[in-house]
């Protein structure tokens, strides 16, 4: 059992150290040097055919290889080995060079003379397999071995195909190991052009992201319903619509377009197997740009609302507008570049663009908090209780968002450290929680600032210091903005206020 654990840890350590892939169909060129002999690919967890959420196809891993040796004379003893294995049977592949410290040592995959004499393997140049270490009922890895074709003169090229049908769900790997049949640690320098594909029963989407397709479909449908509902309210009250409400409608439409773009992108990727990168595909880039534009406009809208735009003041001054546009532009550029770089590279090292996004987020956060605190204090001092109630509802919404964000952050730390285990089928929920939270906040803002006569009154009129008039309504001189009480005209009405003689103190001359 200890040997099995050491072997499993060694192979999983190898998986962590060597380059891995995402799902879909990939094309990659690998240079196997005279001593570098192992390459590993994985998409992470996969569904077995019998436990997929939908789809009736088989779960398969396919590999196609075209190999070229630098020196054809060295190919006679070179053998290419391919192994398909998973977490359960990884212990049967290779042997740790130091079983006592397997986690820090790469396992030895090729059978050489020392391992043959030790009884760890039988045939030189093949992959080391130890199925006797596996528990009862666990299937051994599937291994294929490919010798260079014998020809005179020796050929510098060869090709082969290998495939595997997944019968048990979980993390799957495919490994290519170049070994020497003479038992040497050296082999021919070989260039391999590899095409490998991981396909689940429903298509090419990775197992951990299987729910993204229905999720974005449902989210797009929800946004479309929101657009229709808000548009109806907007059209009914269009004569009283404020500039702020045009922005809200625009953001809701952006949300619908963003969700629909991601949905159709995932439909295309699932069917075709074309990976989002690399190079970055046009549909993926369009989805990323739309997503960043939506989040940028949303931040600007929330900041403008917190500064009082549309409720406390009809417009923002030029200096404030310029500062908001500058911050938004910087955030837009940093976010798009960061997202594209993140998708194009397996390197998780933070870049200057990530730092730029972080600084912009802090700037937005501080500015929103400061502006919201200040405008609420101004409204409270001026006894503008109706407007203050609107901002109080917004404050409660943002507090709920912060509480959810803190809770999720703590949960993610606990999950990352292994304190709280998360089934791989539920990982997508954590990642997409932000999309749902964003939609809820947008819905709250849309409801609070929905077009209506009451909202227009809140925006354009001030409440007396004593708060309300006798019947509890906000005292409004409708004629002051051209709203005729009889409803015949909405705007452009001249009306007199005062004693009705058209002139004099407190009157308005026609």
N, C-alpha and C positions, 0 to 999 in steps of 0.2 A: 504493500500500500504506500509506503514511504517513497519507493522508486516511482510509482505511478504519479504521486503528487509532485515529485521533483520534475518528472518529465512534462507534466501538464503545465507547471509554472514556467518551465524553460521555454516551451513552445509559445505560451501566451506572452512571455517577455519578448520573444522574437517578433510576435505579431505587433507588439507595441512599438518596437524599435524600427521595424522595417516599414516602407511606404505601403499604405493601404488605399483602397479606392472607395468611392461611393457606389451606388447601384448603377443601373442602366447598362449601356454597351460602351466599352472603353477600348481605346487603341493606345498602345504605349510601346515605346522602344526601350529595351533594357540592354545594357552592355554588361555581360558576365565576364569579368576579368579572369585571369588565370587562377586566382584564389577566391574571389567573390563568387559564390555559387548558388545563393538562395534568394528568391524573391517571393513575397507573400501578398495576396490580394484578399480583401473582404469587403462586403457591404454591410456587415453587422448582422443582426438577426434577420432570419427569413422565415416565412410561413411554410409549413408542410402542406401538401395538397389537400389533406383532410381537415385542416383547421384554419383555412384562410377565411377572412371576413366576407369575401365574395370572389367570384371567379371559379371556373372549373378546370383550369389548365394545370399542367404539372409544374412543380417548382424545380427549376434546373439551373445548373451552373455550366457554362460552356466556355471552352478555351480553344483558340486557334493560334498556331505559332508558325512563323517563318523564321528560320535561323540561318545565319551566315557566319562561318568561321574565318578568322583572319588568315589562318594557315591550314589549308586542306589536309596537309600531312599529319596534323595533330588530331584529326577528327576520328581516327579509327578507334581510339579508346575512350571517346567522349560519349556519355550517355545522359539523356535528358529524362528526369523523373518528375512526374506530376502527382500530387496527393490532394485529395479532397477530404477534409475532416471538419469536425465541429468541437465545441467546448467539451463535450462528454468524452470523446475519444482522442483528444489532443495528446494525451500521455503516451499513446502508442507510436507517435511520430518522433523520430530522432532520439538522441540520448544526451543528457546534460554533460558538459565537459567537467563540471564540478557539482555533483548532486547535493553536496552540503550547502551550496550557495547558488542554487539554480536561478534565482530571480535576477542575478546580476551577470549571468553567463549565457551566451548564445548556445543553443544546442547544436550538436554535430549531426548533420543530416545524411551525409554520404558514408557508405560502408568502406572503410579502409582496412589495411592489414591488421592493425592493432585491434580494432573492433571485431574483426573476423576471428582472430585468435582468442579474443575474450568471449566469444560465443554470442555477441550482441547482434550479429548479422551473418548471413551466409554467403551472398554473392557480392563480389567487389563491384563498386560503381553503382549499386542500387541504393534505394532509400532505406535507412534503418527503420525497421518496424518491430514493435514489441507488443503485439495484441494480447500476450499473456498477462499484461499488467492491467487490462481492462476488467471492470466488474462484469459479472454474468449478465447477459442480456444486452450489453452495449456492443453495437456493431463496430468492427474494425474500420479504419480509414480505407477509402478506395484509392489504390495506387496504380498508375500506369507507367511503364518505362519504355523509352524510345531510343534505340541505337541509331547512330549515324549510318546511312546506307553504304554498303560496301560497293565500291566501284573502282575501276582502274581507267584513268587516274582518279585519285580520291576526289570526291565532290566537296565543295566548300559550302553547299547549301542543303537544307533539309526542311521538311514541314510535317506537321501532324495536327490532329484535332483530338480533343478529349472532352468528355462531358460527364455530368453526374446528376442524378435525380435525387433531390432532397426528400427524405421520408420522415425526418424528425425536425420539428421547428427549433429555432435557436440560431446562435451565431455560427456562420459557416466561413471556412477558409479554403482557398485553393493556393497551392504552393508549387513553384517550379524550382527544381534543384538540379544543377549541372554537376555531374560527378565524373570521375575517371575510373575506367574498368580495370586499370592496372593497380589500383589501390593507392595512387598518389594523391596528394592534396592539391595538385595542379591539374589543369585541363586546358583545352584550347580556348583562347579568347574568342568569345561568341557574342554576336549581336542578335537579339531576338526581337522581332516585331510581333507583338502579342495583341490579340483581340479577345477580350473576355466579357462575358455577360452574365448577370444575375437576374433571373426572371422568377417572380412570384406567380401564384395562380391567377391573379388579377391583372398582371402586367409587370412593368419594369420599375415601378416606384419602390424605393427601399422599404423594408418591412417596418422600420420605426416611423416612417412617414406615410404609412398606408392610408391613414385617415385624412390626409390633407385634401385629397380630391373631394370627398363628400363634405368635408368641413367648409372649404371655400365655396362649394356649390350652395350649401345652406346659408353661409354668410352673405353671398351675393344676392340670394333670394330675399333675405331679411333686409338688406340695404335697399333693394328695389322696392319693397313694400314701404320702407321708410321714405324713400324719394316720392313715391306716389302720394302717400298720406300728407307729407309736408307740402308737396306741390299743390294739392287740393286746398289745404288751409291757406297757402300763399295766394292762390288765385282768387279765392273767396274774399280775402282781405287785402288784395293787391293795392287798393287805393291808400291803405294805411301802412304799407310795408316800409320798413326802415332799411337803410344801407346795411346795417348789421345782419339783417335777416337774409339779404342776398348772399352774404358770405356764408351763413349757416347752410343755406340750400346748396351752395357750391361745394362745400365740404362733404355734405351727405352724398351728393352725386359723385364726388371723387372717391368716397368710400366704396360706393357700388361698382364703379369702374375698376378700382384697385382689386377688389375681391373677385370680380368676373375675370380680370386679366390673369390672376393667379390660378383660378379654376381652369380656364382653358389651357394655360401653360402646362399644368399638371396632367390634364387629359392628354395633351400632345406627347409629353414625356413618357407617360405610362404606356401609350400605344406604340410609340416609335422606338423608345429606348435611347434616344439621343440625350446625352447628359447636358445639364445646364452649362457646364464648362468642361473642359477647356479646349478650344476658346469659348468665351462666353457667347451664348446664343442670343439672337435678337429678341425672342419672346421673353427670355429671362431678364435681359437688360431692360426691356420695356416695363416688366413687372416691378423691377427694383426702382426704376426712375419714378414710376407712378406712386409706389409706396412712399418713397422719400418726399415727393411733392406733397402727398396727402398729409404726412406727419408734419412737414414744414408749415403748410397752410394752417393746420390745426393748432400748432403752437402759436402762430401769429394771431389767429382768431381768438384763442383763449387769452393771450396777453392783451389784445386790444379790448376785449370785454372787461378784463380786470382793470384796465386803465380808464374805464368808463365810457368807451366808445359806444354810441347808439343808445345809451341810457342816461348817463350823467352829462355827457357832452356830445354834440352832433358830429364832431370831427376831432381828429388829433392834430396837434400842431406839426409844422413841417419838420422841426428838429427831431421830435419823437418818431415820426413816420420814417425819417431817414435812418435813425438808429435801428428801428425794427427791421427795415429792409436790409440793412447791412448784416445784422445778426442772422436773419433768415437766409440770405445769400451764402454766407459762410457756412452755415449749417447744411444747406443743400449740397454744396460742393463736397464738403468733408464726408457727409453721409453716403452720397453716391459712390465716391471713390473708395471709402471703407468697405461698403457692401460688395462692390465688384472685386476688390482685392481679396476679401475674405472668401468669396466663392471661387476665386481663381487659384488659391494656394492652400496647401495643407498646413502651412506654417501658421500657428496660432499666436505668434509674437505680436504684441500690440504695436501699431504703427503711429506715425505722427497724425494720420487722418483719424484714427481712433481717439487720439488725444484731443483733436479738434472737436469731434462729436461730443466728447465728454465735457469739454469746456463750454460748448454751446448749450448743452443741456443744463449745466449748472447756471449759466447766465439766464436762460429762460426761467428756470425754477426760482432763482432769487428775484428776478424782476417781477414775475407773476405774484409771488408771495408779498413783495413790497407794495406793488400796485393795489392788490386786493385789500391788504390791510389799510392802506391809505384811503382808498375810495370808500370803504365801509366806515371808517372813522369820520370822514367828511360828511357822509350821509347821516350818520348818527348825530353829529354836531348840529347839522342843519335841520334835523327832525324830518328828514325825507324818509319816512318809515315805509312807504310802499316800495320805493326803489331799494331801500335797505333790505326788505324782505326777499327781493329777488336775489340780491348778492348773498344773503344768508343761505339761501337754498344752494347757490353755486358753491359756497364755502363748504357746506355739508357734503356735497358731491365730491369735491376735491379731497376732503378729509377721508372719505370712504376709499377714494383711490389710493391715497398714501397708505392707509391701513392695509389695503389689499396688497400693495407693492411691498411693504415691509414683511407681511406674512409670507408672500411668495418667495421673497429673497431668503428669508430664514429657512423655508422649506427646501429651496434649491441647495443651500449650503449643507443642510442635513442629508439631502440625497446625494450630493457630490462626495461627501465624506463616508457614505455608506451607513450612516446612522438610521436613515429611513430608506429601506429598499423600495425601488420603483420597478414594476414590471415593464419590460421594454415596449410592450404594446400601449402603455399609457404615457410614454415620454412626450409624445406630440401634444398632449393636453397642457403640459407645463409650458412648452414653447409657444403655443397659440393662445394661452390665457390672455396675453396682452392685446390680441386682436379683439377678443370679446370685451375686455375692460375698456378699450378705446371706444368700441361701438356703444357701450352703456353710457360713458361720459358724453359722447356726442349726442346721444338720445336725450340725456338730461338737459344739455344746453339747448337743444332744439325745442324741447317742451317749455323750458323756462322762458325762452325768447321767441316763442311762436308768434307769427303775425296775428294781431288782433287790435281792436280799438283800444282795449285796456293797455296793451303794450305800448301803443303809440302815445297814449296819454302819459304813461310812466316816463317815456323818453323825453317828451316835449314840455311837460309842465312841472312846476314845483308845488309841493304841498305846503299849506300854511304852517306856521310854527306850532299851532295847536294840534296839528296832525290830520284832522278830518273835519268835514262840515257836518251839519246836523243829521243828514241821512246816511252818513258813513261813506259817501262817495268822494272821490278826489274832485275838488272844485275846478272845473275846466271851462274856460271861455272858448267854446268850439268855433265861434266865428273868427277868433284870432288867427286860426290857421285855415280858414275857408271851409269849415264843415257846417253845412246848413242843417238845421234841426229837422226840417221836413224831409230830408234825404234827396231832394231834387238835384243838388249839386254837392260835390265833395270838396273841391278846391277852387281857388280863384274868386271867392265870394267877398264882397265888401260888406261889412255890417257895422252898425253903430252900437256903441256901448255907453251907457249912461242914462240920461233922462229922456232920450229919444228926440230931442230937438235938433240933433245933428251938430251942434256946436256947444262950446262952453266948457267949463272945467269938468274933467272926467268924460267928455264926449269925444267923438271922432267925426271929423268933418268929412262929408262925402266928396 
